[in-house]
Amino acid sequence: MSYDVIIIGSGPGGYVCAVKAAQLGLKVAVVEKRATYGGTCLNVGCIPSKALLHASEMYHHAAHGMDALGVELAAPKLNLAKMMAHKDATVRSNVEGVSFLFKKNKIDGIQGTGKILAAGKVEITNDKGETQVLETKNIIIATGSEVAGIPGVQVDIDEKVIVSSTGGIALDKVPAKMIVVGGGVIGLELGSVWSRLGAKVTVVEYLDSILGGMDGEVSKQFQRMLAKQGMEFNLGAKVTGVEKADKGAKVTFEPVKGGEAQTLEADIVLVATGRKPYTTGLGLEEAGVVLDNRGRVEIDGHFRTNVAGIYAIGDVVRGPMLAHKAEDEGVALAEILAGQHGHVNYDIIPGVVYTHPEVASVGKAEEELKAAGVAYKVGKFPFSANGRARAMLATDGFVKVLADKQTDRVLGVHIVGFGAGEMIHEAAVLMEFGGSSEDLGRTCHAHPTMSEAVKEAALATFFKPIHM
């Protein structure tokens, strides 16, 4: 059978691309090596981690956050097995949802490992070692990413004592101590889960700040909040070794700027140093597909590789490794293949850290604007001055708006606070249409809501806030 499109990988980029292409009338097949669809995100990434983040937050809130509201409870009891069962049920529901979408849109899902033989030809090997070759007009590489490890350090990740994010969402008991190598999104989210459940969590990070490229003010204030919750940080620390110990494992690190090495021991070490593109066994070299110096598939502005008829999207190409970025690329590419004009605005891709409180941002950080020599103005508003936040005892955090000094066009918005991941989208919509801080500040917001803090920060940007 011949197809219009064969997609290798069924993660958010792959399955969304498949659905959109089928909706536009193309004959589509998706090749997936896992037993279930959804890729890393649905199976062992975004979805299960959010289930644990929510459940652990509820547990912690029951233990520490209810008394002040007049709700008096006996000390809650943790049933970790039941919490993990909730996580697994959430995953199952989501991956079954993708299967349903494939059937609904008449997409052929094929279980097996895909390999590109040449433009138009994909070989699929199933778990029995049997192979078949399918022909297609277009091939889309949507194979995502895998755990990056620690550059220059040999680490034996057994997913029991030394774990990646995959093992980090599947521990069978709460460790007394956990070391998280990496102060990025994954490390802080999973570190938060186990910290709330009772672990003493220490983060070891190479950079001098957590959350890498996020706005510096956001990073500093957020670190203080996590420290107040009990997490400890060793920043500017280069990890030189991770190995098993008599009990648990140990991490050795030294100051990046020079100094004596330290060794810490813990029951569990979580290696959360980021991810790298997954291209193993795809046949890219044989097919002549060019990779860049970071192992990513090189593409042009229309997702085309250097080989005609072969495209790539998602974590395997340049840009932020975010599920929603991959989804947007999938939709845009499907539209292009159907003769339409698909497009992704890479300047307006929100990023969220699903901790408590949440951190969300879209557009430029203040440091980026300074480096680019852009004249800008800043408006901020704290949740401590927001009526709804006070009522909910959710006053930690603030909203920060960055706008062009001359035109008032909003260039970036950063939020630390309860529900920040939901609030960031009004900023994304505003920026998608080139809106100004005055546009946002003059837009009527329902009262009382947390989102009024976004309006007030916008008012503070173009003139003055009302409630501060």
Sequence and secondary structure as in RCSB ss.txt:
>XXXX:A:sequence
MSYDVIIIGSGPGGYVCAVKAAQLGLKVAVVEKRATYGGTCLNVGCIPSKALLHASEMYHHAAHGMDALGVELAA
PKLNLAKMMAHKDATVRSNVEGVSFLFKKNKIDGIQGTGKILAAGKVEITNDKGETQVLETKNIIIATGSEVAGI
PGVQVDIDEKVIVSSTGGIALDKVPAKMIVVGGGVIGLELGSVWSRLGAKVTVVEYLDSILGGMDGEVSKQFQRM
LAKQGMEFNLGAKVTGVEKADKGAKVTFEPVKGGEAQTLEADIVLVATGRKPYTTGLGLEEAGVVLDNRGRVEID
GHFRTNVAGIYAIGDVVRGPMLAHKAEDEGVALAEILAGQHGHVNYDIIPGVVYTHPEVASVGKAEEELKAAGVA
YKVGKFPFSANGRARAMLATDGFVKVLADKQTDRVLGVHIVGFGAGEMIHEAAVLMEFGGSSEDLGRTCHAHPTM
SEAVKEAALATFFKPIHM
>XXXX:A:secstr
 EEEEEEE  SHHHHHHHHHHHHTT  EEEEESSSSSSHHHHHHSHHHHHHHHHHHHHHHHHHHTSGGGT     
    HHHHHHHHHHHHHHHHHHHHHHHHHTT EEEESEEEEEETTEEEEE TTS EEEEEEEEEEE   EEE  B
TTB     SSSEE HHHHT  SS  SEEEEE  SHHHHHHHHHHHHTT EEEEE SSSSSSTTS HHHHHHHHHH
HHHTT EEE SEEEEEEEE SSSEEEEEEETTS   EEEEESEEEE S EEE  TTS HHHHT  B TTS B   
TTSB SSTTEEE GGGSSS   HHHHHHHHHHHHHHHTTS     TT   EEE SSSEEEEEE  HHHHHHHT  
EEEEEEEGGG HHHHHTT    EEEEEEETTT BEEEEEEEETTHHHHHHHHHHHHHTT BHHHHHTS   SS T
THHHHHHHHHHHS  S  
